[in-house]
Amino acid sequence: MPSRAVPAAPPSVRSVGQARALLQALALLGGDILSGGVAHAVVSASVRFVGGPSLSWKVTGAWLVLWLLWRAYQGLYPGYGQSPQNELRRHTVSTVQVAVAQLAAALAVQRFAPSGLSVILEWLVILVIGLPIRYGVRSVLNRLGMFGRPVSIIGAGQTARTIIDHLNSHPSYGLLPMVAYDDNVALHGTSISHVPVIGDISLALSLPTTEQAIIGIPGARSEVQQQLVNNVYSVFPITWVVPDLIGVPNQAMQPHNIGILASLEIKNNLRSTRARFVKRGIDMVGAGIGGLLILPILLLIVLAIRLDSPGPAIYRARRLGRDGRPFDCFKFRSMHKDAEQKLQAMLDSRPDLRIEFDATHKLKDDPRVTRVGNFLRRTSLDELPQLGNVLLGEMSMVGPRPIVSGEVEKYGRVYSLYTQVRPGMTGYWQANGRSDTSYEERVGMDHFYVTNWTPWLDLVILLQTVRVVVMGKGAY
């Protein structure tokens, strides 16, 4: 593409986009104010009930204003293009920072807060309810078609399709692909996942219809890419560029410059002793406390299994763990004692099921599964004994899917990365599709998790797993 003078984005595009963003920001801001108000009311009522000093609305309001300003500085209003783990990190960090500041002020000057414990409780409630309320407000905006920033996609190849498919399936991301452009005339008049390809790239530069553009042509030569980025950047107020780094870890990238050169730092969090310590700490606390809290449920499940069919309540499944070492993965028994004979008989008589089983190692209508076992699988309760594996250090609360030795070949070169971490009770696959995904997609999800792991990603997956289990999506 030749370099040329290009017009700036029309004022109408900018003004409409800014007005839309302002309305959405105000709605999310209102949600955060609601979180603060609820937290203050709950803690105030609790403190009065036990005869403690009352909390001042004025003091709480002043610190809430500081919290809101800090979150605005972090880009949470309206927060377009935030990954779930980044949004969780910013919510947690902003809340904890302001809480520590108020606590320090309370300890230094008594009139800033009559009780340090009240300060801690108030911000703890905000930390817990703030993100769900934010999600709720955003969900309402999405249902009303009022959330998100329209974006133009520069390019209409496979990368553009990947971008569009992801943005369409994750409306909470807040980037709405509206139109696509490509210099390949054969693509004009076609569409990518309902997004029309309306013309060549020069049309996007002469008549921009959105505030933001995403350039998805990573395979272009460097000089063409440079001209393209500079031209698009001069027209659109916001420009994102998808670099030629597909398959490279992306959650740990940080931009730097070396003189006039741009560079990207790629952190390997798996090599961080501190990060591994945090992950193991989450495992021990989660498995230990969680196991004690659900002990009555575990005992009821054991009783139900024994009453439903003969055999032990828990069985050991041989799986591969960290560094490729085999271990016994504990599960509640969900199959009959003669499970393998039942399976083999059905596979021999049903070639279509043989194909399904060979492809995914699962069957939707599995003859081996008991009545109680079917319920346990749909709710993922059969996985609960793996809390013992977590405490033994054989598994993690979150990690790649535990596999058998026969699956190593299917993982190919990804297997060497897979063995760097402990397999998880839940993981990116379980939280993003479960049994509804193909085997190749599962491997890709495990690859993404291992190469992009952070403690924040683990927390997001745990939250997503609760939602998926409650909905019973994709489980069999």
C-alpha positions as CSV (number, residue, x, y, z in Angstrom):
1,M,0.0,0.0,0.0
2,P,1.6,3.3,-1.0
3,S,2.0,6.0,1.7
4,R,-0.2,8.9,1.2
5,A,-2.0,11.7,3.1
6,V,-5.1,10.5,4.7
7,P,-8.0,12.3,6.3
8,A,-8.7,12.2,10.0
9,A,-11.7,10.3,11.3
10,P,-14.9,12.4,10.8
11,P,-16.0,14.4,13.9
12,S,-19.4,12.6,13.7
13,V,-17.7,9.2,14.2
14,R,-15.7,10.5,17.2
15,S,-18.6,12.3,18.8
16,V,-21.0,9.3,18.6
17,G,-18.3,6.9,19.9
18,Q,-17.5,9.3,22.8
19,A,-21.1,9.7,23.7
20,R,-21.7,5.9,23.6
21,A,-18.6,5.3,25.8
22,L,-19.7,8.0,28.3
23,L,-23.1,6.4,28.8
24,Q,-21.6,3.0,29.3
25,A,-18.9,4.3,31.7
26,L,-21.6,6.1,33.7
27,A,-23.6,2.8,34.0
28,L,-20.5,0.9,35.2
29,L,-19.7,3.8,37.5
30,G,-23.2,3.5,39.0
31,G,-22.6,-0.2,39.5
32,D,-19.4,0.5,41.5
33,I,-21.2,3.2,43.5
34,L,-23.9,0.6,44.3
35,S,-21.2,-1.8,45.4
36,G,-19.8,0.8,47.8
37,G,-23.3,1.7,49.1
38,V,-24.2,-2.0,49.7
39,A,-20.9,-2.6,51.5
40,H,-21.3,0.4,53.7
41,A,-24.9,-0.5,54.6
42,V,-24.1,-4.1,55.4
43,V,-21.0,-3.4,57.5
44,S,-22.7,-0.5,59.3
45,A,-25.7,-2.7,60.2
46,S,-23.4,-5.4,61.4
47,V,-21.3,-3.1,63.5
48,R,-24.4,-1.5,65.1
49,F,-25.7,-5.0,65.9
50,V,-22.6,-5.9,67.9
51,G,-22.5,-2.4,69.6
52,G,-19.5,-1.1,67.7
53,P,-18.8,2.5,66.6
54,S,-21.0,3.6,63.7
55,L,-19.5,4.3,60.3
56,S,-19.7,7.7,58.6
57,W,-21.3,8.0,55.2
58,K,-19.1,11.1,54.6
59,V,-15.9,9.2,55.3
60,T,-16.9,6.2,53.2
61,G,-18.0,8.5,50.4
62,A,-14.7,10.3,50.3
63,W,-12.7,7.0,50.0
64,L,-15.2,5.7,47.4
65,V,-14.5,8.8,45.3
66,L,-10.8,8.0,45.5
67,W,-11.5,4.4,44.6
68,L,-13.6,5.4,41.6
69,L,-11.0,7.9,40.3
70,W,-8.2,5.2,40.6
71,R,-10.3,2.7,38.7
72,A,-11.0,5.3,36.0
73,Y,-7.3,5.9,35.7
74,Q,-6.8,2.1,35.3
75,G,-9.2,2.2,32.3
76,L,-12.1,0.3,33.9
77,Y,-14.7,2.8,32.6
78,P,-16.0,1.5,30.3
79,G,-13.0,-1.0,30.1
80,Y,-13.2,-2.1,26.4
81,G,-10.8,-4.9,25.4
82,Q,-10.1,-6.1,28.9
83,S,-9.3,-9.8,29.3
84,P,-11.2,-11.4,32.2
85,Q,-7.9,-12.0,34.1
86,N,-6.7,-8.4,33.5
87,E,-10.1,-7.1,34.7
88,L,-10.0,-9.2,37.8
89,R,-6.4,-8.1,38.5
90,R,-7.2,-4.4,38.2
91,H,-10.4,-4.7,40.3
92,T,-8.5,-6.5,43.1
93,V,-5.4,-4.3,43.0
94,S,-7.4,-1.0,43.0
95,T,-9.6,-2.2,45.8
96,V,-6.8,-3.5,48.0
97,Q,-4.6,-0.3,47.4
98,V,-7.4,2.1,48.5
99,A,-8.3,-0.2,51.4
100,V,-4.6,-0.1,52.6
101,A,-4.5,3.6,52.2
102,Q,-7.7,4.1,54.3
103,L,-6.5,1.7,56.9
104,A,-3.2,3.5,57.2
105,A,-5.1,6.8,57.5
106,A,-7.4,5.3,60.1
107,L,-4.5,4.2,62.2
108,A,-2.7,7.5,61.9
109,V,-5.8,9.8,62.4
110,Q,-8.6,8.3,64.4
111,R,-11.3,10.6,62.9
112,F,-10.7,9.1,59.4
113,A,-12.3,5.9,60.6
114,P,-13.4,4.9,64.1
115,S,-12.5,1.3,63.6
116,G,-9.8,-0.4,61.5
117,L,-11.8,-3.6,61.5
118,S,-14.8,-1.8,60.0
119,V,-12.5,-0.5,57.2
120,I,-11.2,-4.0,56.4
121,L,-14.8,-5.5,56.4
122,E,-16.1,-2.7,54.2
123,W,-13.5,-3.1,51.5
124,L,-13.7,-6.9,51.8
125,V,-17.4,-6.7,50.9
126,I,-16.6,-4.4,48.0
127,L,-13.9,-6.8,46.8
128,V,-16.3,-9.7,46.8
129,I,-19.4,-8.0,45.4
130,G,-17.9,-5.4,43.2
131,L,-17.0,-7.6,40.2
132,P,-20.3,-9.6,40.1
133,I,-22.2,-6.3,40.2
134,R,-20.0,-4.9,37.4
135,Y,-20.6,-8.1,35.4
136,G,-24.4,-7.8,36.0
137,V,-24.5,-4.2,34.8
138,R,-22.5,-5.1,31.7
139,S,-24.7,-8.1,31.0
140,V,-27.8,-5.8,31.1
141,L,-26.1,-3.4,28.7
142,N,-25.2,-6.3,26.4
143,R,-28.8,-7.6,26.4
144,L,-30.0,-4.1,25.5
145,G,-27.4,-3.8,22.7
146,M,-25.9,-0.8,24.5
147,F,-22.4,-2.0,25.4
148,G,-19.2,-2.0,23.3
149,R,-17.3,0.0,20.8
150,P,-17.8,-0.7,17.0
151,V,-14.5,-1.6,15.3
152,S,-13.3,-2.0,11.8
153,I,-11.3,-5.0,10.8
154,I,-8.4,-4.4,8.4
155,G,-7.9,-7.6,6.5
156,A,-10.3,-10.4,5.7
157,G,-8.1,-13.5,5.9
158,Q,-7.9,-16.3,8.5
159,T,-6.5,-14.0,11.2
160,A,-9.4,-11.6,10.7
161,R,-11.9,-14.5,11.0
162,T,-10.2,-15.6,14.3
163,I,-10.5,-12.0,15.6
164,I,-14.2,-11.6,14.6
165,D,-15.2,-15.0,15.9
166,H,-13.7,-14.3,19.3
167,L,-15.1,-10.9,19.6
168,N,-18.6,-12.1,18.5
169,S,-18.6,-14.9,21.1
170,H,-17.3,-12.7,23.9
171,P,-19.5,-9.5,23.9
172,S,-18.3,-8.6,27.4
173,Y,-14.9,-7.8,25.7
174,G,-16.6,-4.7,24.4
175,L,-15.3,-4.7,20.8
176,L,-18.0,-5.1,18.2
177,P,-16.7,-5.9,14.6
178,M,-18.9,-4.0,12.2
179,V,-17.1,-4.0,8.8
180,A,-14.0,-5.5,7.3
181,Y,-11.8,-4.3,4.5
182,D,-9.3,-6.2,2.2
183,D,-7.5,-5.4,-1.0
184,N,-8.5,-8.8,-2.4
185,V,-11.4,-7.8,-4.8
186,A,-12.7,-11.4,-4.7
187,L,-13.6,-11.0,-1.1
188,H,-15.7,-7.8,-1.6
189,G,-19.4,-8.4,-1.0
190,T,-18.7,-11.5,1.1
191,S,-19.0,-11.7,4.9
192,I,-17.0,-13.2,7.8
193,S,-19.3,-14.5,10.5
194,H,-21.9,-11.9,9.4
195,V,-19.4,-9.1,9.2
196,P,-19.5,-7.7,5.7
197,V,-16.3,-7.1,3.7
198,I,-17.3,-3.8,2.0
199,G,-14.2,-2.8,0.1
200,D,-10.5,-2.3,-0.1
201,I,-8.4,-0.8,2.6
202,S,-8.3,2.7,1.0
203,L,-12.0,2.9,1.6
204,A,-11.4,2.4,5.4
205,L,-8.9,5.3,5.2
206,S,-11.1,7.7,3.2
207,L,-14.5,6.9,4.9
208,P,-13.8,5.5,8.4
209,T,-17.0,4.4,10.1
210,T,-15.7,3.5,13.5
211,E,-13.3,4.9,16.1
212,Q,-11.2,1.8,16.3
213,A,-9.5,-0.4,13.8
214,I,-7.9,-3.8,14.3
215,I,-5.2,-4.7,11.7
216,G,-5.3,-8.4,11.1
217,I,-2.7,-9.0,8.3
218,P,0.3,-10.4,10.2
219,G,1.7,-12.1,7.1
220,A,2.3,-8.8,5.2
221,R,5.9,-7.8,4.4
222,S,7.5,-5.5,7.0
223,E,7.6,-2.4,4.7
224,V,3.9,-2.9,3.7
225,Q,3.0,-3.5,7.4
226,Q,4.8,-0.3,8.4
227,Q,2.9,1.8,5.8
228,L,-0.4,0.2,6.6
229,V,-0.1,0.8,10.4
230,N,1.0,4.4,9.9
231,N,-1.9,5.1,7.5
232,V,-4.5,3.5,9.7
233,Y,-3.1,5.1,12.8
234,S,-3.4,8.5,11.3
235,V,-7.1,8.0,10.6
236,F,-8.5,6.0,13.5
237,P,-8.2,7.4,17.1
238,I,-7.5,3.8,18.3
239,T,-5.5,1.2,16.4
240,W,-4.7,-2.3,17.4
241,V,-2.2,-4.4,15.4
242,V,-2.2,-8.2,15.5
243,P,1.6,-9.0,15.0
244,D,3.0,-12.1,13.4
245,L,3.3,-13.8,16.7
246,I,0.5,-16.4,16.6
247,G,1.2,-19.2,19.0
248,V,3.6,-17.1,21.1
249,P,2.7,-16.6,24.7
250,N,0.7,-13.3,24.8
251,Q,-0.6,-12.9,28.4
252,A,2.9,-12.1,29.7
253,M,3.9,-9.6,27.0
254,Q,5.1,-6.1,28.0
255,P,6.1,-3.4,25.5
256,H,9.5,-1.8,25.8
257,N,11.6,0.3,23.5
258,I,15.3,0.1,22.7
259,G,16.1,3.5,21.3
260,I,13.8,3.9,18.3
261,L,13.1,0.1,18.2
262,A,9.9,-1.4,19.7
263,S,10.4,-4.7,21.6
264,L,8.2,-7.1,23.6
265,E,9.2,-8.7,26.9
266,I,7.7,-12.2,27.2
267,K,7.8,-13.5,30.8
268,N,7.8,-17.2,31.5
269,N,5.7,-17.3,34.7
270,L,6.3,-21.0,35.0
271,R,10.0,-20.2,35.7
272,S,9.1,-17.8,38.5
273,T,9.6,-19.2,41.9
274,R,7.3,-16.6,43.4
275,A,4.5,-17.4,41.0
276,R,4.9,-21.2,41.6
277,F,4.8,-20.5,45.3
278,V,1.6,-18.5,44.9
279,K,0.0,-21.3,42.8
280,R,0.9,-24.0,45.3
281,G,-0.4,-21.8,48.1
282,I,-3.8,-21.4,46.3
283,D,-3.9,-25.2,45.9
284,M,-3.3,-26.0,49.5
285,V,-5.7,-23.4,50.9
286,G,-8.4,-24.2,48.3
287,A,-8.1,-28.0,48.7
288,G,-7.7,-28.0,52.4
289,I,-10.5,-25.5,53.3
290,G,-12.7,-26.6,50.5
291,G,-12.4,-30.3,51.4
292,L,-13.5,-29.6,55.0
293,L,-16.4,-27.5,54.0
294,I,-17.9,-30.1,51.6
295,L,-17.1,-33.1,53.7
296,P,-20.8,-33.8,54.4
297,I,-21.5,-33.7,50.6
298,L,-18.7,-36.1,50.0
299,L,-20.1,-38.6,52.5
300,L,-23.6,-38.3,50.9
301,I,-22.1,-39.0,47.5
302,V,-20.3,-42.1,48.8
303,L,-23.6,-43.4,50.2
304,A,-25.5,-42.8,47.0
305,I,-22.9,-44.6,44.9
306,R,-22.9,-47.7,47.1
307,L,-26.7,-47.8,47.1
308,D,-26.9,-47.4,43.3
309,S,-24.5,-50.2,42.2
310,P,-22.0,-52.6,43.7
311,G,-18.4,-51.7,43.9
312,P,-16.1,-49.2,45.6
313,A,-17.2,-45.5,45.8
314,I,-13.8,-44.2,44.7
315,Y,-11.6,-45.6,42.0
316,R,-8.1,-44.8,40.8
317,A,-7.5,-43.7,37.2
318,R,-3.9,-43.9,35.9
319,R,-3.0,-40.5,34.5
320,L,0.2,-38.6,33.5
321,G,1.3,-35.7,35.7
322,R,4.1,-33.2,35.9
323,D,7.3,-34.3,34.1
324,G,5.3,-37.1,32.6
325,R,5.2,-39.1,35.8
326,P,2.2,-41.4,36.2
327,F,-0.1,-41.1,39.2
328,D,-3.4,-42.4,40.4
329,C,-6.1,-39.8,39.8
330,F,-9.0,-40.2,42.3
331,K,-12.6,-40.0,41.2
332,F,-16.0,-41.0,42.4
333,R,-17.0,-44.2,40.6
334,S,-19.5,-43.3,37.9
335,M,-19.4,-46.6,36.0
336,H,-20.6,-50.2,36.5
337,K,-18.0,-52.8,37.5
338,D,-18.2,-54.5,34.1
339,A,-17.7,-51.1,32.3
340,E,-15.1,-52.2,29.8
341,Q,-17.1,-55.2,28.6
342,K,-20.2,-53.0,28.1
343,L,-18.2,-50.5,26.2
344,Q,-16.5,-53.0,23.9
345,A,-19.8,-54.7,23.1
346,M,-21.4,-51.4,22.1
347,L,-18.3,-50.2,20.0
348,D,-18.3,-53.5,18.2
349,S,-22.0,-53.2,17.2
350,R,-22.0,-49.4,16.6
351,P,-19.2,-48.2,14.2
352,D,-20.5,-44.6,14.5
353,L,-19.8,-44.7,18.3
354,R,-16.4,-46.2,17.6
355,I,-15.6,-43.1,15.6
356,E,-16.9,-40.8,18.3
357,F,-14.9,-42.6,21.0
358,D,-11.7,-42.7,19.0
359,A,-11.9,-39.0,18.3
360,T,-12.7,-37.8,21.9
361,H,-12.3,-40.7,24.3
362,K,-15.9,-39.9,25.4
363,L,-19.4,-41.0,24.5
364,K,-22.5,-38.9,25.0
365,D,-24.6,-42.0,25.7
366,D,-22.1,-44.2,27.5
367,P,-23.4,-47.6,28.5
368,R,-20.8,-47.9,31.3
369,V,-22.3,-45.0,33.3
370,T,-24.6,-45.6,36.3
371,R,-27.6,-43.5,37.2
372,V,-25.8,-41.8,40.0
373,G,-22.7,-41.6,37.8
374,N,-24.6,-39.7,35.1
375,F,-25.6,-37.1,37.7
376,L,-22.1,-36.9,39.1
377,R,-20.6,-36.3,35.6
378,R,-23.2,-33.7,34.5
379,T,-22.4,-31.7,37.7
380,S,-18.7,-32.6,37.7
381,L,-19.0,-33.9,41.3
382,D,-17.2,-37.0,40.3
383,E,-14.0,-34.9,40.2
384,L,-14.2,-33.9,43.9
385,P,-11.9,-36.7,45.3
386,Q,-9.1,-35.1,43.3
387,L,-8.8,-32.6,46.2
388,G,-6.7,-35.4,47.7
389,N,-4.5,-35.4,44.6
390,V,-4.0,-31.6,45.1
391,L,-3.0,-32.0,48.7
392,L,-0.6,-34.8,47.7
393,G,1.0,-32.4,45.2
394,E,0.1,-34.6,42.2
395,M,-2.5,-32.2,40.8
396,S,-3.4,-28.5,41.0
397,M,-6.8,-26.8,41.5
398,V,-6.3,-25.4,37.9
399,G,-4.2,-26.9,35.2
400,P,-4.3,-28.8,31.9
401,R,-6.7,-31.7,31.5
402,P,-5.2,-35.0,33.0
403,I,-4.5,-37.4,30.1
404,V,-3.7,-41.1,29.7
405,S,-0.5,-42.4,28.1
406,G,-2.5,-43.2,24.9
407,E,-3.1,-39.5,24.3
408,V,0.5,-38.4,24.3
409,E,0.8,-39.0,20.6
410,K,-2.2,-36.7,19.9
411,Y,-0.5,-33.9,21.9
412,G,2.5,-34.0,19.7
413,R,5.1,-31.2,20.4
414,V,2.7,-29.7,22.9
415,Y,3.3,-32.6,25.3
416,S,6.7,-31.3,26.3
417,L,5.0,-28.1,27.5
418,Y,2.1,-30.0,29.1
419,T,4.5,-31.8,31.4
420,Q,5.8,-28.6,32.8
421,V,2.8,-28.2,35.1
422,R,0.6,-30.3,37.3
423,P,-2.7,-31.3,35.7
424,G,-5.8,-29.6,37.2
425,M,-9.1,-30.5,38.7
426,T,-10.4,-27.8,36.3
427,G,-8.8,-25.8,33.5
428,Y,-9.2,-23.6,30.5
429,W,-10.8,-26.5,28.6
430,Q,-13.4,-27.3,31.3
431,A,-14.3,-23.6,31.7
432,N,-14.5,-22.9,27.9
433,G,-16.5,-25.7,26.3
434,R,-15.8,-29.0,28.1
435,S,-17.0,-32.0,26.1
436,D,-18.5,-29.7,23.3
437,T,-15.0,-29.0,21.9
438,S,-13.0,-31.1,19.5
439,Y,-9.9,-32.9,20.7
440,E,-7.7,-30.5,18.7
441,E,-9.3,-27.6,20.4
442,R,-8.7,-29.2,23.8
443,V,-5.0,-29.5,23.0
444,G,-4.9,-25.9,21.9
445,M,-6.6,-24.8,25.1
446,D,-4.1,-26.7,27.2
447,H,-1.3,-25.2,25.2
448,F,-2.7,-21.7,25.7
449,Y,-3.0,-22.3,29.5
450,V,0.6,-23.5,30.0
451,T,2.2,-20.8,27.9
452,N,0.1,-18.0,29.3
453,W,-0.3,-19.0,32.9
454,T,-0.7,-16.4,35.7
455,P,-2.4,-16.7,39.1
456,W,-5.0,-14.3,37.8
457,L,-5.8,-16.7,34.9
458,D,-6.3,-19.4,37.5
459,L,-8.7,-17.3,39.5
460,V,-10.7,-16.5,36.4
461,I,-10.9,-20.2,35.4
462,L,-12.1,-21.1,38.9
463,L,-14.9,-18.5,38.6
464,Q,-15.8,-19.6,35.1
465,T,-15.9,-23.2,36.2
466,V,-18.5,-22.5,38.8
467,R,-20.7,-20.8,36.2
468,V,-20.2,-23.7,33.7
469,V,-20.9,-26.4,36.3
470,V,-24.1,-24.6,37.6
471,M,-25.3,-24.4,34.0
472,G,-24.3,-28.0,33.3
473,K,-22.9,-26.9,29.9
474,G,-21.0,-29.4,27.8
475,A,-20.7,-32.1,30.4
476,Y,-21.2,-35.8,29.9
